[in-house]
């Protein structure tokens, strides 16, 4: 009898977990992020700049990690924007702020569902800013030549 109860409970938790993931995906899509779901991880990429909000969910421990990560092609996209005359510093600041706000919404949703949330936003923000600094330095060097 205990085995049947545990199996039923496990099935119910799996169903709740799937519903919560679908709710997260809907929230992210409503914020116009491109969502990719992989086993235990949701990656939501901003449409303007390739910067992702990454949510790693661990159902068994009822925990999640929320991080910001630059995509591999961020510097190339920044270079294209600089060449077109875009103020990339303001753009990066605006998008990081937007992603941070969305991360807070995601974190609140997870916490309301009983998940312990680990925040890892600053490292990713720093990586994005480092990529921006690198590309700006590259273009400043080219202008001096």
C-alpha positions in Angstrom: 0.0 0.0 0.0 2.8 2.4 0.8 4.5 1.8 -2.6 1.2 2.6 -4.4 0.8 5.8 -2.3 4.4 6.8 -3.0 4.0 6.1 -6.8 0.8 8.1 -6.9 2.4 11.0 -5.0 5.4 10.9 -7.3 3.0 11.0 -10.3 1.1 14.0 -8.9 4.4 15.8 -8.3 5.5 15.2 -11.8 2.2 16.5 -13.2 2.5 19.6 -11.0 6.1 20.1 -12.1 5.1 19.9 -15.8 2.3 22.4 -15.2 4.7 24.8 -13.5 7.2 24.5 -16.3 4.4 25.3 -18.8 3.4 28.3 -16.7 7.0 29.5 -16.7 7.3 29.0 -20.5 4.1 31.0 -21.0 5.4 33.8 -18.8 8.6 34.0 -20.7 6.9 33.9 -24.1 4.5 36.6 -23.0 7.6 38.7 -22.3 8.6 38.1 -26.0 11.6 35.8 -25.2 12.4 32.9 -27.4 12.1 29.8 -25.2 14.1 26.6 -25.6 13.3 23.8 -23.2 15.9 21.1 -22.5 15.9 18.4 -19.8 15.5 20.4 -16.5 16.5 23.7 -18.1 14.6 26.5 -19.7 16.6 29.0 -21.8 14.8 32.2 -22.8 16.7 34.3 -25.3 16.0 38.0 -25.7 14.9 38.9 -29.3 17.1 42.0 -29.6 20.4 40.8 -28.2 21.5 37.2 -27.7 21.4 37.3 -23.9 19.6 34.4 -22.1 17.7 34.0 -18.9 18.5 30.4 -17.9 16.3 28.6 -15.4 17.6 25.2 -14.1 14.9 23.3 -12.2 15.6 20.4 -9.8 12.3 18.9 -8.9 13.6 16.3 -6.4 15.2 19.0 -4.3 12.5 21.6 -5.1 15.1 24.1 -6.0 16.0 26.2 -9.0 18.8 28.3 -10.3 18.2 31.5 -12.3 21.1 32.9 -14.3 21.8 35.4 -17.1 24.2 34.1 -19.8 25.5 35.8 -23.0 25.0 33.7 -26.1 28.1 32.8 -28.2 27.2 35.3 -30.9 26.8 38.3 -28.6 30.0 40.1 -29.7 29.1 39.7 -33.4 25.7 41.2 -32.9 27.1 44.0 -30.8 29.7 44.7 -33.6 26.9 44.9 -36.2 24.9 47.3 -34.0 28.0 49.5 -33.4 28.5 49.7 -37.2 24.9 50.7 -37.7 25.4 53.6 -35.2 23.4 52.1 -32.4 24.2 53.2 -28.8 25.0 49.7 -27.6 25.8 50.7 -24.0 22.3 52.0 -23.4 20.8 49.1 -25.3 22.7 46.5 -23.2 21.7 48.3 -20.0 18.1 48.4 -21.0 18.0 44.7 -22.0 19.8 43.6 -18.8 17.3 45.5 -16.7 14.5 43.9 -18.6 15.9 40.4 -18.2 16.5 41.1 -14.5 12.9 42.1 -14.0 11.7 39.0 -15.8 14.1 36.9 -13.6 12.4 38.4 -10.5 9.0 37.4 -11.8 10.2 33.9 -12.5 11.8 33.7 -9.1 8.6 34.8 -7.4 6.6 32.2 -9.3 9.0 29.5 -8.3 9.1 30.5 -4.7 5.2 30.6 -4.6 5.3 27.0 -5.9 7.6 26.0 -3.0 10.9 26.1 -4.8 14.1 27.4 -3.2 15.7 29.8 -5.7 19.4 30.3 -6.2 20.2 33.6 -7.9 23.2 33.8 -10.3 22.4 37.0 -12.2 25.5 39.1 -11.4 28.0 36.8 -13.0 26.1 36.7 -16.3 25.6 40.4 -16.3 29.3 40.9 -15.8 30.0 38.5 -18.7 27.7 40.6 -20.9 29.4 43.8 -19.8 32.8 42.3 -20.4 31.8 41.3 -24.0 30.5 44.8 -24.5 33.7 46.4 -23.2 35.8 44.1 -25.4 34.0 45.0 -28.6 34.0 48.7 -27.7 37.7 48.6 -27.1 38.2 46.8 -30.5 36.2 49.5 -32.3 38.1 52.3 -30.5 41.4 50.8 -31.5 40.2 50.6 -35.1 39.2 54.2 -35.1 42.6 55.3 -33.9 44.4 53.6 -36.8 
